[in-house]
Amino acid sequence: MTNTLTALEKLRHLTGERQITLRRKLMLYLLCLILAALGIILLILTAIGGPLRGELQICQVMKQELQTASEKLSRELEIYAGYSLQLARELGQDIESYLDKGGISVRELNDRPEALLEVQRMMYSELNTTIRLGRSSGAFAVVDATVNTGLPNAERSRSGVYLRLINVSSNVILSPETILFRGNPEISRENGLELHNRWNMEFNTDELPGYGALMDGSETDYYWTCRMNLKNTWEEVILLLVPVRSSTGEVYGVCGIELNGLHFNLEYPAAISPCGSMVTVLAPAEGESLRLDLGMAGNTEGTWLKNSESLSIVERKGYYNAYRSSKGAYYGIQKPLEIPGYEGRQWVVAVLMPREGCDQYIFRNRLILMGSAVGFTLTMILLALYLSKRFVRPILQSFQDIREERLPEGETRQIAEVEELRQWLQMRARTQVVTELPPNMLELLDRFAANVKTLTRAEYNIFQYYMNGYQVSQIPEVAFISMSTVKKHNGNIYRKLGISSNDELMVYLDLFRRCDCLERLQPEEAEEPGEEPAGEIQ
């Protein structure tokens, strides 16, 4: 259609008015229809849960919170592990030096209160430093000996020191105040410490999971226990246990740091999002279960989550998991932590949100999307109807007027091509001769007539049928040739005449016919009208 558009553009300049072109109007109308169809598709996809923008937003919020929490928690646990390993090395050297100096073994510390008190003094010095540098809520050390082997349950009682902060906080305390939870009261007196209201002289090794395995020479460098209650208190902790070894590998006892439940709660507050509150969880994972009853939970405000629950993954939604417990349902994502757990447990950090709040957010988001899609679709449909009434119908009416020659001379069309054609027809109606046509029209007609003379005999015969008013579908029958031959000749005719379609060819023939100059389309050696064109016989 390139040549046709060029010709129409030249015709447009015959008038001084600047109307909107037919092409632009039709393109605008078609665009509205396409956008309306896209709006309907979007509406259907939203209704069936296609573009789940709400779920994607929830996933992005949880991923961001999980990334922040996991990085922070990993750093904290690495710091605890580093200081605990350093504590174990220092205590191992101190105890080994003391035993070598006295020429005794660790077993020979049993029933020797003075010797055990001296060991506890060394322990206090190292533990006090660890609490201040490691910023933990408590640190402890145990030596494999007891002050009195004759007491009941003496085999489970071991001497040591357990220092704890008086006030647990999420902030860094420059000069933390400690209290003696386990140890000789002389340590308290010498260092100006208070005794915990649940103080005991020695440790009960039953409260130190895996103590026996560590004392038997386990090759484990350290591990984290599950959450446990400090006996006779309301506090819950996770302990990091590290064996205290001599330079030869002999195990003297254990030491470590506590991760306090209150500290975890303060350090990881509930995060507020448009979908609801998010809680950070540190817990062992067992298959499809998240053992929150053995782990820690941050602040649970707004989530109704209880740290006594065990959550099971009931559905993997692609973006996140759906968890359920006996008390509620949650959405969340989890990430494994590279920390050694007691009995080989796999620890994970997870971010959880109440499912009810998330579902409400997804539903509201979907309603908004559907409402937007409905509004957009209706707008495009109404605009298409308006354009049909404003542009398409006048176009059809204009062509109908031209065909029926109902063209008042003073009337002006708003369609550029129709207006230019109307003006040309009015000029023709005033019996203008061909030579009086506008120069650009004469140039087009001359070029077309010259191109006709380049047609071969067979091509011209097909062209002559078009001049006589035959349609493409009629030519094979009247010319006794196949449709493929007609199409082949058509392609050559279009190329040589500089046109692109049969409709454009009909426009030119109609112009020559209206100008009464069809004879200009006769070749120099014209064939008889009845002669059959060359081609294959059907």
N, C-alpha and C positions, 0 to 999 in steps of 0.2 A: 504493500500500500504506500510505499515511499513516494512514488511518482504522483499518486493521487493526492496525497497530503501536500506535496509541493504545489500542485496545480490549484488546490483549494486555498492554500496560503496566498498564491498570487491573485486568485479571485477575490480574496478577502480585502486586498488592498485597493480594489476598485471602488470601495466605499470609504468614507471618512470616519465612520463610526467604529467603535471598538466593542464588539459583542463577544460574549463568552463562546468559545468554540464548542462544537458538537462533541468532539473527542473528550474534552475536559468534563463536560456534563455527564457523559456516559461513564467515564472513569470514576467520578465522584459517586454516582448511583451504584455502580458495581462495588466500590469500596465499602459503602454502607451495608450492602447485602453480605459481603464477606465478613465484616466485623460483627454483624448480627449473628451469623452462623458460628463464629468463634465464641461469642457470648453464650450461645446455647450449649456448645460443647463444654465450656467452662462450667456452666451451671450443672450439667449432667455429672461431670467429674467431681465437682464439689459435693453434690448430693450423695454420690456413692463413695465419698472419701478419697478422691483422687489426689488433688494437690493439698496434702495435709500440712498446711502452713502452721496450724496450731501445734501439731505434734513436733514439727521441725523446730519451732521456737522453744518448746519445752526441752527438747534434746539439747539444743545449743546452750540454754541456760544451765542445764545439769552438767554438760561437759565442761563448761567454763568453771563452774563451782568445783567439780571433781578435780580438774587440773590444779586449781589453786590449793585445794585441801590436800591433795596427794603430795604436791611438792613441799608444802609446809610440814606435813606429817613425816615425810621421808627425811627431811632435814633434821627434825626433832629426834626421831628415832636413831638416826645416824650419830647425832651428837651424844645421845644417851649411851649408845653402844661404844663409841670412842672413849668416853670418860670411864665407862665400866671396865673396858679392857685395860685402860691405863691404871685404874684403881686395882685391878687384879694383879698386874705386874708389880706395882709398888708394894702391895701387901705381901705378895709372894717373896719379894726380896727382903722386906722388913722381918717377916716371920722366919725366913730361912736364916737370916743373920742372927736373930735372937736365939733360935734353936742351936745353931752351930756354936754360938758363944757359950751357951749353957751345957753343951754336949748332950742334949736330949733330943728325943723325937717328938712329933706332934702327939702321938699316943700318950706320951709321958706327961703331957699337960693335964691329964685327968687328975682330979682330986688335988690340984695345986692352985688354990685361989689367987695367991700372989702372982704366980706366973701368968695365969689367965688375965688378971687385971692389967699386967704389963702389956700383954698382947692387945687388950682392948684399948689401952692408951694409944698404941700405934694405930689401931683401927680408927679411933676417933679423929686423930689428926688427918688421916687420909680422907675419911668420909666427910669431914667438915669442909675440906678443900673441894671435894667433888661436888657437894651441894651448891657451894657458892659459884663454882665455875660452870658446872653442868646445868644449873638452873632447874634442877628436878625438885619434886616435892618431898623426896625422901631417898636415902641411900642406906645400905646395910652391908655388914660383913659377918660371916660365921666361921668359926674354927671348929674342926672336928674333935672337940673335947668338951667335957662338962665339969662343973665345979664339984659335983658330988655324985659318984657312980652308985652310991647306996640308996639314993632316993627312988621312989616308984617312977616308972617310965623314964628312967635315966637314959636308956638307949635312944630315946627320941628327943632328949634335951641337949642342946648345944650352946656353948658360950659364944657371945658376939655382941655387936653394937648395931642398933637401928636408930638413925636420926631422922626426924621428920620436921617439916616446916610447921610452925604454929598456925600461920594463916596462909592457906593456899590461894594463889591469885594467878591471873593470866598475864599480869605485868611482871617485868623484870624487877626483882627486889635486890637492891645493891647490898644491903646488910641484912640478910634474912635471919630471923630468929628461929632457932631450932629447939626441939624438945626430945627427950630421951624416951623412946618407945620400948626398946629392949637394951639390956646391958646392966653392968654393975652400977649401983647407985653412987659409987665413989666417983665414977666418971661424971655424973651429974653435979656432984658437989664441987669437984675440982674445976669444972668449966662453967659454973653458974647456970646450969640448965635446970629446967623444970622436968619433973617426971610426968609422963603421959598418964591420964586417969585410968588407962588400961595397961599400965606398965607391967612387964614381966622381967624377971632376972635373965632368963635365957630363951632361946628360940625353941619352938616345937617344929622339928623337921617335917612333920606331916603337913605343915603349912607351906612347905617349900617343894612344890611339885618337881619330881625328878632328882631330888637331893641324893638319894641312894645311888642312882646311876652315875651321877657326877663324881661321887666319892669312890666309885668302883673303877674310875679311870676312863670314863667316856671321853671320846676324842672330840666331842662337841666344844667349839670355842665359846658359844653362848646361845641362849634361846630365850624367847618370850613365853611366859605362861599365859594361860587364859585368865579372864577376869576372876578375881577372888575377893572375898570379904576379909578384912583385917579382923581377926577374932575379937569378939566383944565390943566392936565399934560399928558405926553405921557407914564407914568408909569402904570403898571398893577400889582395888588397884590391879594393875597388870605388872608383874615383876619381870625384870631382866636378870637372869641368873648367869654368872660367869664363874667357872672354876678358878680357884686360887692355887697355882702350882709353884713348885720349887723349880730351880734351874735344871734339875734332873727329871722333872715331870711328875714328881710326887704331888698328890692333891692334898692341900692343907685344909681346904674348906671352900666356901662359895662367897661371892659378893655380888652386888648389883645395885640397880636403881629401880625405883617404882614409878609407874605412870598412873597418876591419881585420877580417879573418875571425876572429881570435882574440877581438877585442873583441865581435863579434857573438855568438860562441859563449858567452862569459861573460855577456853582457848578457841573453841569451834562453835560460835553462836549460830543460831538458826538464820539462814540467809533468806531474805524476802525477795520474791519475784512476782511478776504479774500472774503466775500460775499458782502461787501459794508459797508456803514456807518450805525450806529445804534443810534437812538435817544431815550432818556428816557422821559417818559410822566407821569404826575400826573393828573388824570382827573376823573370826575364822570362817572359811567357806568349806562346806562339806557337800560335794556333789551339786545339787540344785538348791541347797539350803544356805542361808546366811545366818550363822549362829550368833545373833546379837546377844543372846543370853550369856555368851562367853566373851563378849567384846565390850567396846565402849561406844557410847553415843554422845554427840555434842548436844548443845541446847536443843530441846525438842518442842519449843514453844510454837504452837500453831500446827503441829503435825500429829499430836496424840500418840506418838510412838513411845513404847515402853521398852527399856533395855532388858526386860525379862523375856522378850519375844524371840522366837526363832522364825525367820522369814523364809518362805519357799518361793522359788521362781515358778510361777504358774504359766507364764507366757513370755515369749521373746518377740517383741513387736518390731524388730528391725532397728528402730531408733533407740529403744531402751527396753528394760525388762519390767514385767508386772510381777510384784511380790504380794504374797498374802500370808497373814498370820491368823491366829484365832481371834484377834481383836481388830483387825483392819486390813485394808489393801493399800498398796503403794506402787508408784512408778519410781524407777531408779536405774542407775548405771553403776558399775563397780569396776575396780581396777586392782590387779594383784600387786602386793608389796613384796619386794625381795628381802624379807626378813625371816630368820629361822624361827619356827614355832615349836612349842612343846609337842613331842610325839609326832613331829613332822607335819603339823597343821599348816595349811596354806592361808595366810592372812590377806585380807583385801581391805581397801578403803572404798566406801560407797557413799553415794548421795541419794537420798530418798525424799519423795514428796507424796502427800496423801493423794490417792487415786481420784477421790471424789472431786477435789478442787481442780485437778488437771482435766478431768472429763468435762467439767463445767466450762473451763476455759476453751477446750477444743470445740465444744458445742457452740459457745458464743462466737468463736472465731469463724466456725463454719457458717453460722447464720449470717454473719457480716459479709463473708465471701459470696454466699448465695444471693443476699440482697443486692450486693454490688453487681453481681453477674446479671440478675434480673433487670436492675435499673439500666445497666449498660445495653443489654439486649433490646429492651423496650425502646430506649433512646435511638438505637440504630434502626430499628424497624420503623419507628415514627419518622425518622429522618429520611429513610428510603421511600416511605409513602409520600412524604412532602416533596422529595425530589421527583418522584414519579408524576405527581400532580403538577409540580412547578416546571419541570424540564422535559420529562419523557413524553407526556401527553401532548404538550405543545409541539414537540418535534414531529410526532406522528400526525398531528393535525395539520402542521405546515406542509408536510409531504402530500397529505390528502388534498389540501387546497391547491398545491401546485399541479397535482395530477388532474384535478377537476377544473383547473384554470380559474379558481376563485381567488384572485389576487387583486384586491383594490390597490390602485396605484400609489396612494398616499400612505399605505400601511407600512409600518416598520417591524421587522421580526427581530427578536432578541437572540436569535441563533445565527452566528456569523455566516456559516456555510449556506444556510437556507436563504438568508437575506441576500447574499451575493448571487445565488442562483436565481432568486426572484427578480433581482435587478436586471440580470442578463436576459431573462425571459421577457421582461417588460421591454427591453431594448429590441429584442427580436420581434415582439408584438408590434412595434412601431415600424416594421418592415425594413429594418436595417439589413443591408447587404453584408455579405461575408467580409468584404474588404473594409466595412465600417466597424467590424468587431474590434474590441480593444487589442492593442498590439500583443499583449501577452497571450490572449486567447488565440490569435492568429498563429503565434509562434508554436503553441501547443498542437494546434490542428495541423500545421505544416509538418511539424516533426513526426506526428503520428502517420500522416499520409505518406511521408518519405519512408518511414519504417515498414509500411505495408508493402512497398515495392521490393523489399528484401526477402519476402516470403517465397518459399519454394512453391512449385506448382501444387503439390499435395497439401501444403500448409494453407495456401490461398483458397483451395477448394473448401477446406474446413471453415476458414474465415468467412467464405461467401455464404455458407449455411447460416452463420450467425447474422450476417447482414440481412438475410431473408427472414429472420425472426425465429429460427429453430432454436430449441433448447439443447443442452448437452446430451440429455438422455434420449433425444429423438434422432440424433445424428447417426448412430450405428445402424439404425433400421433403414433410414432413407439413403444412406451412403453405402450400405452393404459392407461395412467394416466392423471390426471388433471395438469394444469400448477401450481396451488397452491402447489401440492405435490412435483413437481419438485423444486419449489423455496424453500420449506421446506428442502428437501434433500440437495439442493445447500448450504443453510446456514450451515448445519451440516458439509458438506464436507469442505467448506472454513475454518470453525473454527478448524476442526481436522487437516487439512493440513497446517494451519498457513498462509493462503493466504487471500486476501480480494476481489478478483474479478475473473471473468471468464477469463479475459485477462491474469492475472497472472498465472492461471491454465494452459492456452494454452502454455505460455512460458516454464513452467516446462515440459509439455508433449513433446513439440518440442525438448527440450534439451535431454530428454531420447530417443526420436526417432532418433535424429541425432547421439547419442552415441550408437545406436543399443542395448539399454539395457531396452527396454520396458518390457521384461520378469521380471525385478525386481519389477514391479508394480503389479504382480499377487499375490493374497492372497495365503495363505498356502493351502486352500481348494477352489480352483477357481471354479466358476460355468461355465457351458457350455455357450459359447458366445451367443447362441440363446435363452437362458432362460429368461423369462420375469421377471423384477424386481417386488418385492412386492409393492403394493400400491393400491389405490382405482381405480376402473374401471370408465372411463369417462362415 
